[in-house]
């Protein structure tokens, strides 16, 4: 499993399928939900394999505090802006300027934040498992406390 560094942390990610190129379809970034990891949300469900079989480069990070990525003890390091920056670090490590992004649950919130913060980096956006409160204000502190 390749890794990159973001914010002083090691971020592990899965990378499957052909590398990006001028004639290749856009890469896909898969962002898992809270208390999960890329293996549970994307590998075991067959998403990575199916997308790679279609010629897509698939990148699926374990978010900080999840899976094989670093887990800082400071709750302030789990705010959405820092977790969103981890997604860009994975894209940068793979030389990807722009990707289709699919987020599930907490990953959908991070994917949406990434698209709003850097629209030139997100070609298409798919959000799943978001419920009715996606656009409602949230306090990230409870999630940060659980992860720290």
TORPA-4810 file (N, C-alpha, C, O; in nm, 3 decimals):
<nodes>
NODE_1_0.086_-0.117_0.000_0.000_0.000_0.000_0.091_0.124_0.000_0.170_0.142_0.092_X
NODE_2_0.080_0.208_-0.102_0.163_0.328_-0.105_0.122_0.426_0.005_0.011_0.419_0.058_X
NODE_3_0.211_0.516_0.036_0.182_0.621_0.134_0.235_0.754_0.083_0.321_0.761_-0.004_X
NODE_4_0.180_0.859_0.139_0.230_0.994_0.118_0.224_1.065_0.252_0.171_1.010_0.349_X
NODE_5_0.277_1.182_0.258_0.275_1.258_0.383_0.189_1.383_0.365_0.194_1.450_0.262_X
NODE_6_0.112_1.411_0.468_0.031_1.532_0.471_0.027_1.582_0.614_-0.004_1.506_0.706_X
NODE_7_0.057_1.707_0.632_0.045_1.765_0.765_0.131_1.690_0.868_0.097_1.683_0.986_X
NODE_8_0.243_1.633_0.821_0.331_1.558_0.909_0.288_1.415_0.935_0.354_1.345_1.012_X
NODE_9_0.180_1.371_0.875_0.128_1.235_0.895_0.150_1.150_0.772_0.155_1.200_0.660_X
NODE_10_0.163_1.021_0.795_0.167_0.927_0.684_0.023_0.892_0.647_-0.055_0.850_0.732_X
NODE_11_-0.010_0.909_0.520_-0.143_0.877_0.468_-0.127_0.759_0.373_-0.063_0.769_0.269_X
NODE_12_-0.187_0.646_0.411_-0.183_0.525_0.328_-0.299_0.528_0.230_-0.407_0.579_0.261_X
NODE_13_-0.276_0.472_0.112_-0.385_0.467_0.014_-0.367_0.348_-0.079_-0.257_0.298_-0.098_X
NODE_14_-0.477_0.306_-0.135_-0.476_0.201_-0.237_-0.472_0.270_-0.372_-0.536_0.373_-0.393_X
NODE_15_-0.395_0.213_-0.463_-0.384_0.266_-0.599_-0.392_0.147_-0.694_-0.303_0.062_-0.696_X
NODE_16_-0.497_0.142_-0.772_-0.520_0.032_-0.865_-0.552_0.089_-1.003_-0.593_0.204_-1.016_X
NODE_17_-0.534_0.006_-1.103_-0.566_0.046_-1.239_-0.450_0.116_-1.306_-0.347_0.142_-1.244_X
NODE_18_-0.467_0.147_-1.434_-0.358_0.208_-1.511_-0.326_0.348_-1.461_-0.415_0.419_-1.413_X
NODE_19_-0.200_0.388_-1.473_-0.166_0.525_-1.431_-0.233_0.627_-1.523_-0.265_0.596_-1.638_X
NODE_20_-0.254_0.748_-1.472_-0.318_0.850_-1.556_-0.229_0.886_-1.674_-0.107_0.886_-1.665_X
NODE_21_-0.293_0.917_-1.783_-0.222_0.957_-1.903_-0.314_1.037_-1.992_-0.432_1.051_-1.962_X
NODE_22_-0.262_1.092_-2.102_-0.344_1.178_-2.187_-0.464_1.107_-2.250_-0.566_1.170_-2.276_X
NODE_23_-0.453_0.976_-2.273_-0.563_0.903_-2.335_-0.643_0.821_-2.234_-0.739_0.754_-2.272_X
NODE_24_-0.605_0.825_-2.108_-0.672_0.746_-2.005_-0.795_0.820_-1.954_-0.798_0.943_-1.953_X
NODE_25_-0.897_0.745_-1.911_-1.011_0.813_-1.848_-0.966_0.878_-1.716_-0.863_0.841_-1.661_X
NODE_26_-1.043_0.973_-1.667_-1.003_1.042_-1.544_-0.991_0.945_-1.427_-1.068_0.850_-1.416_X
NODE_27_-0.895_0.969_-1.339_-0.884_0.888_-1.218_-1.005_0.909_-1.127_-1.077_1.008_-1.138_X
NODE_28_-1.025_0.813_-1.038_-1.134_0.820_-0.940_-1.073_0.818_-0.801_-0.989_0.733_-0.769_X
NODE_29_-1.114_0.912_-0.718_-1.074_0.917_-0.578_-1.193_0.873_-0.494_-1.299_0.937_-0.499_X
NODE_30_-1.177_0.766_-0.418_-1.282_0.712_-0.333_-1.252_0.749_-0.189_-1.143_0.722_-0.139_X
NODE_31_-1.349_0.812_-0.121_-1.328_0.861_0.015_-1.426_0.791_0.110_-1.547_0.810_0.100_X
NODE_32_-1.372_0.711_0.200_-1.455_0.628_0.290_-1.520_0.710_0.401_-1.490_0.828_0.420_X
NODE_33_-1.610_0.644_0.473_-1.682_0.707_0.583_-1.614_0.694_0.717_-1.506_0.635_0.729_X
NODE_34_-1.678_0.750_0.818_-1.628_0.752_0.955_-1.617_0.610_1.011_-1.702_0.524_0.985_X
NODE_35_-1.511_0.586_1.086_-1.486_0.458_1.153_-1.476_0.343_1.053_-1.512_0.229_1.086_X
NODE_36_-1.428_0.370_0.934_-1.412_0.269_0.830_-1.272_0.285_0.773_-1.185_0.346_0.835_X
NODE_37_-1.249_0.230_0.655_-1.124_0.250_0.582_-1.148_0.212_0.437_-1.257_0.166_0.401_X
NODE_38_-1.048_0.231_0.353_-1.064_0.204_0.210_-1.091_0.056_0.184_-1.167_0.023_0.093_X
NODE_39_-1.031_-0.031_0.262_-1.053_-0.174_0.243_-1.198_-0.214_0.267_-1.255_-0.291_0.191_X
NODE_40_-1.257_-0.160_0.374_-1.395_-0.195_0.408_-1.493_-0.132_0.311_-1.578_-0.201_0.255_X
NODE_41_-1.482_0.000_0.289_-1.580_0.068_0.204_-1.565_0.038_0.056_-1.665_0.030_-0.015_X
NODE_42_-1.443_0.021_0.009_-1.421_0.017_-0.136_-1.362_-0.113_-0.189_-1.403_-0.159_-0.296_X
NODE_43_-1.268_-0.173_-0.118_-1.206_-0.297_-0.167_-1.301_-0.415_-0.150_-1.329_-0.487_-0.246_X
NODE_44_-1.351_-0.435_-0.029_-1.434_-0.553_-0.002_-1.568_-0.550_-0.075_-1.629_-0.654_-0.096_X
NODE_45_-1.613_-0.433_-0.114_-1.739_-0.421_-0.186_-1.723_-0.432_-0.338_-1.822_-0.434_-0.411_X
NODE_46_-1.599_-0.438_-0.384_-1.573_-0.456_-0.527_-1.563_-0.328_-0.608_-1.540_-0.335_-0.728_X
NODE_47_-1.578_-0.213_-0.545_-1.573_-0.087_-0.619_-1.437_-0.065_-0.686_-1.431_-0.027_-0.803_X
NODE_48_-1.330_-0.089_-0.612_-1.197_-0.065_-0.668_-1.174_-0.154_-0.788_-1.129_-0.108_-0.893_X
NODE_49_-1.203_-0.281_-0.774_-1.182_-0.377_-0.883_-1.265_-0.342_-1.006_-1.214_-0.345_-1.118_X
NODE_50_-1.393_-0.309_-0.986_-1.480_-0.277_-1.099_-1.434_-0.151_-1.174_-1.432_-0.149_-1.297_X
NODE_51_-1.399_-0.049_-1.099_-1.355_0.075_-1.164_-1.222_0.055_-1.236_-1.204_0.105_-1.347_X
NODE_52_-1.129_-0.018_-1.175_-1.000_-0.045_-1.239_-1.020_-0.128_-1.365_-0.948_-0.109_-1.464_X
NODE_53_-1.115_-0.221_-1.363_-1.143_-0.305_-1.480_-1.196_-0.222_-1.597_-1.186_-0.263_-1.712_X
NODE_54_-1.251_-0.105_-1.567_-1.300_-0.014_-1.671_-1.191_0.081_-1.720_-1.218_0.174_-1.795_X
NODE_55_-1.068_0.057_-1.675_-0.956_0.140_-1.720_-0.932_0.263_-1.636_-0.853_0.350_-1.674_X
NODE_56_-1.000_0.273_-1.522_-0.985_0.390_-1.437_-0.871_0.369_-1.337_-0.855_0.260_-1.283_X
NODE_57_-0.793_0.472_-1.313_-0.696_0.472_-1.203_-0.777_0.503_-1.078_-0.844_0.605_-1.071_X
NODE_58_-0.770_0.415_-0.979_-0.850_0.429_-0.858_-0.757_0.456_-0.740_-0.663_0.381_-0.714_X
NODE_59_-0.785_0.563_-0.669_-0.710_0.600_-0.550_-0.807_0.601_-0.432_-0.910_0.668_-0.437_X
NODE_60_-0.773_0.527_-0.328_-0.862_0.516_-0.213_-0.781_0.528_-0.084_-0.725_0.429_-0.037_X
NODE_61_-0.773_0.647_-0.028_-0.694_0.665_0.094_-0.765_0.613_0.218_-0.888_0.608_0.225_X
NODE_62_-0.684_0.574_0.316_-0.732_0.557_0.453_-0.719_0.695_0.516_-0.607_0.746_0.532_X
NODE_63_-0.829_0.756_0.552_-0.824_0.889_0.612_-0.745_0.887_0.743_-0.735_0.783_0.807_X
NODE_64_-0.690_1.001_0.781_-0.615_1.008_0.907_-0.701_0.953_1.021_-0.821_0.978_1.029_X
NODE_65_-0.635_0.877_1.108_-0.706_0.815_1.219_-0.780_0.688_1.181_-0.851_0.631_1.264_X
NODE_66_-0.766_0.643_1.059_-0.836_0.525_1.008_-0.737_0.432_0.939_-0.636_0.478_0.884_X
NODE_67_-0.766_0.304_0.941_-0.687_0.207_0.865_-0.538_0.218_0.895_-0.497_0.220_1.011_X
NODE_68_-0.459_0.223_0.789_-0.313_0.223_0.802_-0.251_0.363_0.801_-0.129_0.376_0.799_X
NODE_69_-0.334_0.465_0.803_-0.282_0.602_0.807_-0.251_0.643_0.951_-0.298_0.582_1.047_X
NODE_70_-0.170_0.748_0.962_-0.134_0.799_1.093_-0.255_0.847_1.171_-0.356_0.889_1.114_X
NODE_71_-0.243_0.839_1.304_-0.353_0.876_1.393_-0.302_0.974_1.499_-0.258_0.932_1.606_X
NODE_72_-0.308_1.104_1.470_-0.261_1.201_1.568_-0.350_1.201_1.692_-0.467_1.165_1.686_X
NODE_73_-0.293_1.242_1.805_-0.367_1.246_1.931_-0.436_1.380_1.954_-0.523_1.390_2.041_X
NODE_74_-0.399_1.480_1.880_-0.455_1.614_1.898_-0.585_1.626_1.818_-0.582_1.617_1.696_X
NODE_75_-0.700_1.647_1.886_-0.827_1.660_1.814_-0.827_1.771_1.709_-0.900_1.762_1.610_X
NODE_76_-0.746_1.874_1.728_-0.741_1.985_1.632_-0.690_1.940_1.495_-0.710_2.010_1.396_X
NODE_77_-0.623_1.825_1.490_-0.570_1.775_1.362_-0.673_1.696_1.282_-0.641_1.642_1.176_X
NODE_78_-0.796_1.688_1.332_-0.902_1.617_1.262_-1.009_1.709_1.205_-1.116_1.662_1.166_X
NODE_79_-0.984_1.837_1.200_-1.084_1.927_1.142_-1.095_1.898_0.992_-0.999_1.852_0.930_X
NODE_80_-1.212_1.924_0.934_-1.232_1.890_0.793_-1.127_1.947_0.698_-1.089_1.881_0.602_X
NODE_81_-1.079_2.068_0.724_-0.981_2.129_0.634_-0.853_2.047_0.627_-0.793_2.033_0.520_X
NODE_82_-0.811_1.993_0.739_-0.688_1.912_0.741_-0.712_1.776_0.675_-0.627_1.726_0.602_X
NODE_83_-0.828_1.717_0.701_-0.858_1.588_0.640_-0.876_1.602_0.489_-0.837_1.514_0.413_X
NODE_84_-0.936_1.714_0.448_-0.951_1.741_0.305_-0.815_1.757_0.238_-0.795_1.712_0.126_X
NODE_85_-0.721_1.821_0.307_-0.587_1.838_0.251_-0.519_1.703_0.228_-0.435_1.690_0.139_X
NODE_86_-0.554_1.602_0.308_-0.499_1.468_0.287_-0.540_1.413_0.150_-0.462_1.344_0.084_X
NODE_87_-0.662_1.445_0.108_-0.709_1.398_-0.023_-0.624_1.460_-0.134_-0.585_1.391_-0.228_X
NODE_88_-0.596_1.588_-0.123_-0.513_1.654_-0.223_-0.370_1.600_-0.221_-0.306_1.592_-0.325_X
NODE_89_-0.322_1.563_-0.103_-0.187_1.505_-0.094_-0.178_1.373_-0.169_-0.077_1.345_-0.233_X
NODE_90_-0.284_1.292_-0.163_-0.286_1.166_-0.238_-0.287_1.194_-0.388_-0.212_1.132_-0.464_X
NODE_91_-0.371_1.287_-0.431_-0.373_1.323_-0.574_-0.236_1.373_-0.618_-0.187_1.335_-0.725_X
NODE_92_-0.175_1.458_-0.539_-0.043_1.511_-0.574_0.061_1.401_-0.581_0.145_1.401_-0.671_X
NODE_93_0.057_1.307_-0.487_0.154_1.197_-0.486_0.144_1.112_-0.611_0.244_1.055_-0.656_X
NODE_94_0.025_1.105_-0.669_0.003_1.025_-0.789_0.012_1.108_-0.917_-0.007_1.056_-1.026_X
NODE_95_0.042_1.236_-0.904_0.052_1.322_-1.021_-0.082_1.351_-1.087_-0.088_1.372_-1.208_X
NODE_96_-0.188_1.351_-1.008_-0.323_1.372_-1.060_-0.366_1.515_-1.031_-0.371_1.558_-0.915_X
NODE_97_-0.396_1.589_-1.137_-0.442_1.726_-1.119_-0.591_1.734_-1.093_-0.637_1.819_-1.017_X
NODE_98_-0.666_1.644_-1.157_-0.812_1.648_-1.152_-0.866_1.507_-1.151_-0.817_1.421_-1.224_X
NODE_99_-0.968_1.481_-1.068_-1.023_1.346_-1.057_-1.173_1.352_-1.037_-1.229_1.454_-0.996_X
NODE_100_-1.238_1.240_-1.066_-1.376_1.220_-1.025_-1.368_1.174_-0.880_-1.286_1.089_-0.846_X
NODE_101_-1.453_1.229_-0.794_-1.446_1.201_-0.651_-1.579_1.142_-0.605_-1.685_1.198_-0.632_X
NODE_102_-1.571_1.030_-0.534_-1.687_0.961_-0.479_-1.666_0.948_-0.330_-1.574_0.879_-0.285_X
NODE_103_-1.751_1.014_-0.251_-1.740_1.007_-0.107_-1.862_0.944_-0.045_-1.974_0.962_-0.093_X
NODE_104_-1.840_0.869_0.062_-1.949_0.804_0.134_-1.952_0.853_0.278_-1.849_0.852_0.346_X
NODE_105_-2.068_0.894_0.326_-2.089_0.936_0.464_-1.995_1.052_0.498_-1.999_1.155_0.431_X
NODE_106_-1.909_1.037_0.599_-1.814_1.144_0.631_-1.727_1.174_0.509_-1.689_1.290_0.487_X
NODE_107_-1.695_1.073_0.432_-1.616_1.093_0.310_-1.688_1.180_0.209_-1.624_1.252_0.133_X
NODE_108_-1.822_1.174_0.208_-1.899_1.260_0.119_-1.886_1.406_0.162_-1.875_1.495_0.078_X
NODE_109_-1.888_1.429_0.291_-1.872_1.566_0.341_-1.733_1.620_0.304_-1.720_1.736_0.264_X
NODE_110_-1.632_1.536_0.320_-1.496_1.578_0.284_-1.483_1.600_0.133_-1.418_1.694_0.089_X
NODE_111_-1.547_1.512_0.054_-1.542_1.526_-0.091_-1.609_1.656_-0.135_-1.558_1.727_-0.222_X
NODE_112_-1.723_1.688_-0.074_-1.791_1.813_-0.106_-1.705_1.933_-0.066_-1.694_2.029_-0.141_X
NODE_113_-1.644_1.927_0.051_-1.556_2.036_0.095_-1.440_2.054_-0.002_-1.402_2.166_-0.033_X
NODE_114_-1.385_1.943_-0.050_-1.274_1.949_-0.146_-1.319_2.014_-0.276_-1.248_2.097_-0.333_X
NODE_115_-1.438_1.976_-0.323_-1.489_2.033_-0.448_-1.515_2.183_-0.435_-1.491_2.259_-0.529_X
NODE_116_-1.563_2.225_-0.320_-1.588_2.368_-0.298_-1.459_2.446_-0.281_-1.448_2.560_-0.326_X
NODE_117_-1.361_2.385_-0.216_-1.233_2.453_-0.191_-1.146_2.461_-0.315_-1.075_2.559_-0.336_X
NODE_118_-1.151_2.357_-0.397_-1.064_2.351_-0.516_-1.142_2.291_-0.633_-1.116_2.177_-0.672_X
NODE_119_-1.237_2.365_-0.689_-1.321_2.310_-0.794_-1.244_2.262_-0.917_-1.293_2.175_-0.989_X
NODE_120_-1.128_2.316_-0.941_-1.049_2.272_-1.055_-0.989_2.134_-1.037_-0.939_2.076_-1.134_X
NODE_121_-0.991_2.081_-0.916_-0.933_1.949_-0.889_-1.038_1.838_-0.894_-1.004_1.720_-0.902_X
NODE_122_-1.166_1.876_-0.890_-1.275_1.778_-0.888_-1.354_1.790_-1.017_-1.420_1.890_-1.043_X
NODE_123_-1.345_1.684_-1.099_-1.414_1.684_-1.229_-1.562_1.653_-1.211_-1.649_1.724_-1.262_X
NODE_124_-1.589_1.546_-1.139_-1.726_1.504_-1.107_-1.730_1.465_-0.961_-1.629_1.424_-0.904_X
NODE_125_-1.847_1.477_-0.902_-1.863_1.451_-0.760_-1.982_1.360_-0.738_-2.092_1.389_-0.785_X
NODE_126_-1.961_1.250_-0.666_-2.069_1.159_-0.629_-2.069_1.151_-0.477_-1.966_1.123_-0.415_X
NODE_127_-2.186_1.176_-0.417_-2.198_1.175_-0.272_-2.300_1.069_-0.231_-2.410_1.065_-0.284_X
NODE_128_-2.262_0.984_-0.137_-2.352_0.880_-0.089_-2.357_0.877_0.062_-2.263_0.918_0.130_X
NODE_129_-2.470_0.830_0.115_-2.484_0.813_0.259_-2.477_0.942_0.337_-2.417_0.946_0.445_X
NODE_130_-2.536_1.049_0.284_-2.522_1.179_0.349_-2.642_1.219_0.433_-2.631_1.310_0.515_X
NODE_131_-2.753_1.154_0.416_-2.871_1.191_0.494_-2.925_1.327_0.455_-2.888_1.384_0.352_X
NODE_132_-3.012_1.377_0.540_-3.078_1.505_0.511_-3.001_1.625_0.561_-3.041_1.739_0.535_X
NODE_133_-2.891_1.604_0.632_-2.822_1.715_0.697_-2.693_1.756_0.628_-2.610_1.824_0.690_X
NODE_134_-2.673_1.719_0.505_-2.547_1.746_0.437_-2.509_1.893_0.441_-2.393_1.926_0.466_X
NODE_135_-2.603_1.980_0.417_-2.572_2.122_0.410_-2.595_2.196_0.542_-2.575_2.317_0.549_X
NODE_136_-2.638_2.123_0.645_-2.658_2.186_0.776_-2.523_2.208_0.844_-2.432_2.127_0.829_X
NODE_137_-2.510_2.317_0.918_-2.384_2.340_0.990_-2.358_2.228_1.089_-2.450_2.174_1.150_X
NODE_138_-2.229_2.193_1.104_-2.191_2.085_1.196_-2.074_2.130_1.280_-1.989_2.209_1.237_X
NODE_139_-2.072_2.078_1.399_-1.958_2.100_1.487_-1.865_1.981_1.470_-1.904_1.869_1.507_X
NODE_140_-1.744_1.999_1.417_-1.654_1.885_1.395_-1.590_1.833_1.523_-1.523_1.730_1.520_X
NODE_141_-1.609_1.902_1.635_-1.542_1.865_1.760_-1.575_1.722_1.807_-1.482_1.651_1.845_X
NODE_142_-1.701_1.676_1.806_-1.727_1.539_1.852_-1.652_1.432_1.771_-1.601_1.336_1.828_X
NODE_143_-1.646_1.449_1.640_-1.572_1.353_1.557_-1.423_1.360_1.590_-1.358_1.256_1.601_X
NODE_144_-1.370_1.478_1.605_-1.228_1.494_1.637_-1.195_1.429_1.771_-1.090_1.366_1.784_X
NODE_145_-1.283_1.442_1.869_-1.258_1.382_2.001_-1.256_1.230_1.993_-1.173_1.166_2.058_X
NODE_146_-1.346_1.171_1.915_-1.349_1.025_1.902_-1.224_0.974_1.832_-1.169_0.872_1.872_X
NODE_147_-1.178_1.045_1.729_-1.062_0.999_1.652_-0.931_1.018_1.727_-0.836_0.942_1.705_X
NODE_148_-0.923_1.117_1.813_-0.795_1.147_1.881_-0.758_1.045_1.987_-0.653_1.058_2.051_X
</nodes>
